[in-house]
Amino acid sequence: MRFLPLLSLMLVAFIACGATTYYREASPETDSLQVWFCRAAACYGSGDATGAINWFAHVAEIDPLFPGVLYNLGMAHSLAGDTLNAGACFRRQLDMQPEDDASWRALGHIAMQGRRPHDALMCYRNALLLAPDEPAGLLGAGRAAYLTGDIAQALEYLEHGHAIDAEDADIACSLGLLYRETGREEEGRVLLELAARLGSREAFEFLRQ
């Protein structure tokens, strides 16, 4: 499972590559770090998890405060399937930047992968405290709440997410399935048809049944 769309990762890379005064005055050392960061992002984009890990780790070893490096190192470990080291990177990022909602969401995803929905829900809630209208956080929280058995809260999160972004296929699909499960079949069908049009394979397969 990818925790962050590739476009977002490359945007972080673009910022780091193009803004030499992002967090301090430029110097030969920071210029090199930006080049290495961009190499790491390029590796990630091509699916080369090992290369991304090596370059991001190199930057983090020299300057762990370099913008985005610990988060993206965690993403690279996730790409490699190493959730243990990924989680360590996200937690370290939060130690340095407690307001980083993306790292809380990433930890939520890891907990979901590990079939720990209660832990996941706690992480998503922490993320939503920092970014209450972030669709990815609302989707994660809704799915986690459902797995804990709290259907009412799952509906609340997913309905909020759909209100924020009506074209999010994953939210539309999850909410549509939940509506059908709770007896709101027509509303569920409408959302599943929307999700299928938006590219949700899960919704498409469900509607074919």
MOGIRA-V862137 format. One record per residue. N is the residue number from 1. RES is the residue in three letters. PHI is phi in radians with two decimals (none if undefined). BURIAL is I if it has 16 or more other C-alpha atoms within 10 Angstrom, else O. D_LAST is the distance of its C-alpha to the last C-alpha in whole Angstrom. Layout:
N_RES_PHI_BURIAL_D_LAST, N_RES_PHI_BURIAL_D_LAST
//
This chain:
1_MET_none_O_25, 2_ARG_-1.45_O_28, 3_PHE_-1.56_I_30, 4_LEU_-2.55_O_31, 5_PRO_-1.00_O_30, 6_LEU_-1.00_O_32, 7_LEU_-1.01_O_34, 8_SER_-1.14_O_35, 9_LEU_-1.08_I_36, 10_MET_-1.19_I_38, 11_LEU_-1.12_O_39, 12_VAL_-1.03_I_41, 13_ALA_-1.10_I_43, 14_PHE_-1.07_O_44, 15_ILE_-1.06_O_45, 16_ALA_-1.14_I_47, 17_CYS_-1.35_I_48, 18_GLY_-1.77_O_50, 19_ALA_-1.96_O_51, 20_THR_-1.28_O_54, 21_THR_-1.95_O_55, 22_TYR_-0.98_O_52, 23_TYR_-2.44_O_53, 24_ARG_-2.90_O_57, 25_GLU_-1.11_O_59, 26_ALA_-1.16_O_59, 27_SER_-2.71_O_60, 28_PRO_-0.95_O_60, 29_GLU_-1.18_O_58, 30_THR_-1.19_I_56, 31_ASP_-1.02_I_55, 32_SER_-1.14_O_55, 33_LEU_-1.07_I_52, 34_GLN_-1.15_I_50, 35_VAL_-1.11_I_50, 36_TRP_-1.14_I_49, 37_PHE_-1.06_I_46, 38_CYS_-1.14_I_45, 39_ARG_-1.11_I_45, 40_ALA_-1.08_I_43, 41_ALA_-1.12_I_41, 42_ALA_-1.13_I_41, 43_CYS_-1.07_I_40, 44_TYR_-1.03_I_37, 45_GLY_-1.08_I_36, 46_SER_-1.60_O_36, 47_GLY_1.50_O_34, 48_ASP_-1.52_I_37, 49_ALA_-1.10_I_37, 50_THR_-1.09_I_41, 51_GLY_-1.10_I_42, 52_ALA_-1.09_I_41, 53_ILE_-1.06_I_42, 54_ASN_-1.08_I_45, 55_TRP_-1.26_I_46, 56_PHE_-1.09_I_45, 57_ALA_-1.11_I_47, 58_HIS_-1.11_I_50, 59_VAL_-1.13_I_50, 60_ALA_-1.12_I_49, 61_GLU_-1.15_O_52, 62_ILE_-1.40_O_54, 63_ASP_-2.58_O_53, 64_PRO_-1.13_I_50, 65_LEU_-1.57_O_51, 66_PHE_-1.03_I_50, 67_PRO_-0.95_I_47, 68_GLY_1.44_I_43, 69_VAL_-1.23_I_44, 70_LEU_-1.21_I_43, 71_TYR_-1.05_I_40, 72_ASN_-1.24_I_39, 73_LEU_-1.12_I_41, 74_GLY_-1.08_I_38, 75_MET_-1.07_I_36, 76_ALA_-1.15_I_37, 77_HIS_-1.09_I_37, 78_SER_-1.11_I_33, 79_LEU_-1.03_I_33, 80_ALA_-1.41_I_34, 81_GLY_1.46_O_32, 82_ASP_-1.72_O_36, 83_THR_-1.25_I_34, 84_LEU_-1.13_O_38, 85_ASN_-1.24_I_40, 86_ALA_-1.06_I_37, 87_GLY_-1.05_I_38, 88_ALA_-1.09_I_42, 89_CYS_-1.17_I_42, 90_PHE_-1.15_I_40, 91_ARG_-1.19_I_42, 92_ARG_-1.14_I_45, 93_GLN_-1.05_I_44, 94_LEU_-1.22_I_44, 95_ASP_-1.07_O_47, 96_MET_-1.55_O_48, 97_GLN_-2.44_O_46, 98_PRO_-1.05_O_45, 99_GLU_-1.55_I_44, 100_ASP_-1.42_I_41, 101_ASP_-1.15_I_38, 102_ALA_-1.11_I_36, 103_SER_-1.20_I_37, 104_TRP_-1.11_I_36, 105_ARG_-1.13_I_33, 106_ALA_-1.09_I_33, 107_LEU_-1.14_I_34, 108_GLY_-1.10_I_31, 109_HIS_-1.09_I_29, 110_ILE_-1.10_I_31, 111_ALA_-1.11_I_31, 112_MET_-1.14_I_27, 113_GLN_-1.06_O_27, 114_GLY_-1.49_O_29, 115_ARG_1.01_O_27, 116_ARG_-2.14_I_30, 117_PRO_-1.11_I_28, 118_HIS_-1.15_I_31, 119_ASP_-1.13_I_33, 120_ALA_-1.06_I_31, 121_LEU_-1.07_I_31, 122_MET_-1.06_I_35, 123_CYS_-1.14_I_34, 124_TYR_-1.13_I_32, 125_ARG_-1.10_I_34, 126_ASN_-1.08_I_37, 127_ALA_-1.11_I_36, 128_LEU_-1.25_I_35, 129_LEU_-1.10_O_39, 130_LEU_-1.59_I_40, 131_ALA_-2.47_I_37, 132_PRO_-1.16_I_35, 133_ASP_-1.94_I_33, 134_GLU_-1.38_I_32, 135_PRO_-0.99_I_28, 136_ALA_-1.10_I_28, 137_GLY_-1.22_I_30, 138_LEU_-1.18_I_28, 139_LEU_-1.10_I_24, 140_GLY_-1.07_I_26, 141_ALA_-1.13_I_27, 142_GLY_-1.11_I_24, 143_ARG_-1.16_I_22, 144_ALA_-1.15_I_26, 145_ALA_-1.05_I_26, 146_TYR_-1.04_I_23, 147_LEU_-1.22_I_23, 148_THR_-1.45_I_27, 149_GLY_1.66_O_26, 150_ASP_-1.62_O_27, 151_ILE_-1.15_I_24, 152_ALA_-1.06_O_27, 153_GLN_-1.23_I_28, 154_ALA_-1.03_I_25, 155_LEU_-1.08_I_24, 156_GLU_-1.06_I_27, 157_TYR_-1.13_I_27, 158_LEU_-1.21_I_24, 159_GLU_-1.15_I_25, 160_HIS_-1.09_I_28, 161_GLY_-1.06_I_26, 162_HIS_-1.18_I_24, 163_ALA_-1.16_O_28, 164_ILE_-1.31_O_29, 165_ASP_-2.43_O_27, 166_ALA_-1.26_I_24, 167_GLU_-1.88_O_23, 168_ASP_-1.45_I_23, 169_ALA_-1.11_I_19, 170_ASP_-1.18_I_19, 171_ILE_-1.16_I_20, 172_ALA_-1.05_I_18, 173_CYS_-1.16_I_15, 174_SER_-1.08_I_17, 175_LEU_-1.19_I_18, 176_GLY_-1.07_I_15, 177_LEU_-1.12_I_13, 178_LEU_-1.22_I_17, 179_TYR_-1.03_I_17, 180_ARG_-1.10_I_14, 181_GLU_-1.17_O_15, 182_THR_-1.74_O_19, 183_GLY_1.58_O_18, 184_ARG_-1.69_O_18, 185_GLU_-1.14_O_15, 186_GLU_-1.16_O_16, 187_GLU_-1.07_O_17, 188_GLY_-1.12_I_14, 189_ARG_-1.07_I_12, 190_VAL_-1.06_O_15, 191_LEU_-1.20_I_16, 192_LEU_-1.15_I_12, 193_GLU_-1.13_I_13, 194_LEU_-1.09_I_16, 195_ALA_-1.04_I_16, 196_ALA_-1.11_I_13, 197_ARG_-1.12_O_16, 198_LEU_-1.45_I_19, 199_GLY_1.91_O_17, 200_SER_-1.33_I_15, 201_ARG_-1.16_O_13, 202_GLU_-1.07_I_11, 203_ALA_-1.14_I_10, 204_PHE_-1.05_I_9, 205_GLU_-1.15_O_7, 206_PHE_-1.11_O_5, 207_LEU_-1.20_O_5, 208_ARG_-1.36_O_4, 209_GLN_-1.19_O_0
//
